[in-house]
Amino acid sequence: MKKIVTCTTLLLTFLFIGCKEPESNKPKVIYDATKNAVNNPVKRDSSQIKIADLPIYMEGTKYLIHAIGDIRVYDGPGSSYGSSKTNSVSYAISNYNRFEVTGYFQNLKFQHVDSTAMRSLTDKAIQIQTATYLNTIADKTKRQILVYSLVDSDTNRDGKIDSNDIKSLYLSNFNGTHFTKLSDDLQELLDWNVVEVQNRLYFRTIEDINKNGAFDKKDQVHYFFVNLMDKEWKAEEYMPI
């Protein structure tokens, strides 16, 4: 009898977990006729403790990059000696892979290698997920550019800016200046790539044309490119289909 009760309990537990809605299935946009989702204000959590990663240096540049974010608390045991995780608290904000910084961080600060002064990328509430240095474009043209995929608005109206909101595409110079949004508001970034022979960055977005708050096969995909050598970056739409 004990075994039957145990199995029944486990079955009910699995059924409950299976019925729970995954975060990825929740709408990324909540529309309201009286408010603009793009400008929905986000309250900063004063209980969160800000922290910076150790600076990183990308080959061929003259700046250090500092990723800024919140300390994260995890369930489970702490990590071993030499890591940045202690007593289930993570002090790591980002990961670095030669020419790209990834993670979930809130800002970047840029420091010239010959200076102690630092410059913030932005003063707005955002969540940066990737920051990629176009090193091959720099080698060819001497123009040093960073490409960002990030969240800049609380589009699902839950009071937070996170990966459950719409992702956008931005550019900046490597020192953090000329921070420019390329993708349109309320269009989700799908992917991007660089065509070096043209000095162009191409990207795709998807628009929720049926206004159901989600992005699916019934919505419209848009195609854009931007000339990376232009003084003022501006995305131009093209029609390959």
Phi, psi and omega per residue, in radians:
M1 nan -0.680 3.142
K2 -1.065 -0.688 -3.140
K3 -1.161 -0.667 3.140
I4 -1.128 -0.761 3.122
V5 -1.087 -0.744 -3.138
T6 -1.081 -0.787 -3.136
C7 -1.133 -0.687 3.118
T8 -1.119 -0.724 3.123
T9 -1.089 -0.757 3.125
L10 -1.115 -0.697 3.135
L11 -1.097 -0.772 3.125
L12 -1.119 -0.639 3.117
T13 -1.110 -0.787 3.141
F14 -1.143 -0.660 3.113
L15 -1.121 -0.706 3.134
F16 -1.123 -0.771 3.121
I17 -1.120 -0.704 -3.121
G18 -1.151 -0.499 -3.123
C19 -1.460 -0.262 -3.115
K20 -1.221 2.282 -3.078
E21 -1.239 2.190 3.094
P22 -1.162 2.632 3.134
E23 -1.026 -0.629 -3.056
S24 -1.178 -0.343 -3.130
N25 -1.555 -0.122 3.137
K26 -1.329 2.568 3.135
P27 -1.005 2.436 3.077
K28 -1.544 -0.240 3.141
V29 -2.322 2.297 2.983
I30 -1.976 2.035 -3.082
Y31 -1.579 2.481 3.114
D32 -2.526 2.166 -3.088
A33 -1.114 -0.407 -3.055
T34 -1.701 -0.147 -3.103
K35 -2.403 2.648 3.093
N36 -1.676 2.055 -3.086
A37 -1.070 -0.510 -3.112
V38 -1.169 -0.584 -3.086
N39 -1.752 0.278 -3.137
N40 -1.105 2.104 -3.075
P41 -1.211 2.578 3.121
V42 -2.084 2.250 3.111
K43 -1.495 2.274 3.121
R44 -1.319 2.435 3.126
D45 -1.447 1.880 -3.073
S46 -1.231 -0.263 3.141
S47 -1.388 -0.283 -3.135
Q48 -1.319 2.503 -3.123
I49 -1.847 2.104 3.137
K50 -1.294 2.555 3.128
I51 -2.630 2.683 3.109
A52 -2.043 2.479 2.987
D53 -1.263 2.831 2.991
L54 -1.097 2.586 -3.048
P55 -1.161 2.621 3.062
I56 -2.065 2.677 3.121
Y57 -2.198 2.266 3.099
M58 -1.815 2.291 -3.045
E59 -0.938 2.335 3.087
G60 1.595 -0.048 -3.128
T61 -1.882 3.090 3.131
K62 -2.143 0.360 -3.083
Y63 -2.292 2.534 2.932
L64 -1.627 2.558 3.113
I65 -2.026 2.266 3.088
H66 -1.986 2.095 3.072
A67 -1.503 2.322 -3.082
I68 -2.011 2.333 3.112
G69 -2.844 -2.869 -3.134
D70 -1.793 2.597 2.954
I71 -1.103 2.389 -3.132
R72 -1.962 2.406 3.140
V73 -1.857 2.314 -3.105
Y74 -2.101 2.699 2.981
D75 -1.420 2.586 3.076
G76 1.877 3.069 -3.078
P77 -1.233 2.758 3.100
G78 -1.281 2.946 -3.119
S79 -1.527 3.041 -3.067
S80 -1.438 3.073 3.140
Y81 -0.994 2.417 3.067
G82 1.678 -0.141 3.131
S83 -1.654 3.072 3.116
S84 -1.798 0.387 3.134
K85 -2.159 2.116 -3.072
T86 -2.341 2.274 3.120
N87 0.880 0.788 3.090
S88 1.174 0.277 3.057
V89 -1.979 2.184 -3.125
S90 -1.680 2.244 3.081
Y91 -1.790 0.139 3.108
A92 -1.608 2.228 -3.131
I93 -1.719 -0.604 -3.008
S94 -2.534 2.979 3.000
N95 -2.077 2.559 -3.074
Y96 -2.159 2.260 3.133
N97 -2.317 1.343 3.090
R98 1.074 -1.289 -3.099
F99 -2.005 0.322 -3.136
E100 -2.565 2.414 3.029
V101 -1.949 2.255 -3.141
T102 -2.213 2.811 3.114
G103 2.570 -2.676 3.052
Y104 -2.366 1.486 -3.067
F105 -2.162 2.854 -2.914
Q106 -1.774 -0.273 -3.128
N107 -2.922 2.912 2.977
L108 -2.213 2.541 3.006
K109 -2.111 2.426 -3.054
F110 -1.982 2.332 -3.100
Q111 -2.300 2.098 3.065
H112 -1.101 2.480 -3.055
V113 -1.095 -0.352 3.139
D114 -1.795 0.276 -3.062
S115 -2.430 2.780 3.029
T116 -1.761 -0.143 -3.124
A117 -1.280 2.586 3.115
M118 -2.197 2.558 3.124
R119 -2.140 2.248 3.108
S120 -1.381 2.545 3.085
L121 -1.143 -0.760 -3.089
T122 -2.690 2.822 3.028
D123 -1.883 0.155 -3.131
K124 -1.655 2.769 3.088
A125 -1.346 2.029 3.126
I126 -2.478 2.923 2.942
Q127 -2.237 1.949 3.135
I128 -1.510 2.307 3.127
Q129 -1.874 -0.622 3.034
T130 -2.499 2.529 2.994
A131 -2.336 1.976 -2.987
T132 -2.036 2.221 3.106
Y133 -1.522 2.207 3.123
L134 -1.475 1.325 -3.028
N135 -1.173 -0.592 -3.136
T136 -1.230 -0.596 3.046
I137 -1.169 -0.701 3.112
A138 -1.114 -0.726 3.128
D139 -1.092 -0.612 -3.066
K140 -1.471 -0.708 -2.977
T141 -2.024 -0.198 -3.082
K142 1.259 0.061 3.076
R143 -1.634 2.137 -3.049
Q144 -1.757 2.068 -2.980
I145 -2.281 2.473 2.998
L146 -1.929 2.427 3.068
V147 -1.942 2.313 -3.087
Y148 -2.088 2.389 2.816
S149 -1.882 2.187 -3.009
L150 -2.712 2.926 3.043
V151 -1.904 2.244 -3.101
D152 -2.116 0.023 -3.106
S153 -2.580 2.597 3.072
D154 -1.484 1.312 -3.012
T155 -1.285 -0.395 3.116
N156 -1.671 0.109 2.982
R157 1.017 0.681 3.113
D158 -1.822 0.161 3.107
G159 1.440 0.114 -3.128
K160 -2.315 2.640 2.971
I161 -1.872 1.918 -3.078
D162 -2.670 -2.952 -3.045
S163 -1.220 -0.115 3.071
N164 -1.514 -0.013 3.068
D165 -1.772 3.024 -3.097
I166 -1.193 2.374 3.128
K167 -1.632 2.390 -3.091
S168 -2.114 2.930 -3.126
L169 -2.022 2.307 -3.137
Y170 -2.320 2.793 2.982
L171 -2.232 2.738 2.918
S172 -2.685 2.845 2.912
N173 -1.179 2.848 -3.036
F174 -1.163 -0.354 3.103
N175 -1.540 0.121 3.095
G176 1.594 -0.077 3.126
T177 -1.424 2.864 3.082
H178 1.046 0.745 3.131
F179 -1.212 1.996 -2.929
T180 -2.294 2.295 3.066
K181 -1.490 2.336 -3.141
L182 -1.812 -0.741 -3.078
S183 -1.369 2.683 -3.136
D184 -1.328 2.641 3.066
D185 -1.024 2.463 3.086
L186 1.158 0.319 2.967
Q187 -2.001 2.222 -3.092
E188 -1.413 2.243 3.058
L189 -1.184 2.227 3.078
L190 -1.630 -0.962 -3.130
D191 -2.919 2.995 3.108
W192 -2.654 2.762 2.983
N193 -2.706 2.921 -3.104
V194 -1.989 2.305 3.021
V195 -1.823 1.783 -2.971
E196 -1.153 -0.600 -3.090
V197 -1.114 -0.423 3.122
Q198 -1.799 -0.156 -2.994
N199 0.975 0.725 -3.132
R200 -2.095 2.593 2.964
L201 -1.899 2.190 3.099
Y202 -1.849 2.540 3.073
F203 -2.668 2.798 3.113
R204 -2.134 2.536 3.020
T205 -2.289 2.883 3.061
I206 -2.197 2.394 -3.095
E207 -1.936 2.333 -3.128
D208 -1.401 1.356 -3.010
I209 -1.270 -0.412 3.104
N210 -1.595 0.025 3.026
K211 0.945 0.730 3.075
N212 -1.693 0.057 3.077
G213 1.501 -0.101 -3.134
A214 -2.150 2.900 3.118
F215 -1.973 2.113 -3.073
D216 -2.549 -3.022 -3.043
K217 -1.154 -0.263 3.138
K218 -1.481 -0.120 -3.098
D219 -1.611 3.045 -3.009
Q220 -1.826 2.310 3.070
V221 -1.646 2.324 3.109
H222 -1.956 2.588 -3.105
Y223 -2.126 2.318 -3.083
F224 -2.397 2.801 2.916
F225 -2.479 2.755 3.073
V226 -2.384 2.385 3.074
N227 -1.401 1.966 -3.062
L228 -1.193 -0.289 -3.126
M229 -1.548 -0.157 3.115
D230 -1.139 2.554 3.102
K231 -1.146 -0.751 3.077
E232 -1.945 1.998 -3.113
W233 -1.266 2.279 3.115
K234 -2.539 2.234 -3.142
A235 -1.332 2.368 3.072
E236 -2.020 2.257 -3.128
E237 -1.431 2.473 3.055
Y238 -2.302 2.855 -3.006
M239 -2.134 1.535 3.136
P240 -1.349 -0.222 -3.112
I241 -2.065 nan nan
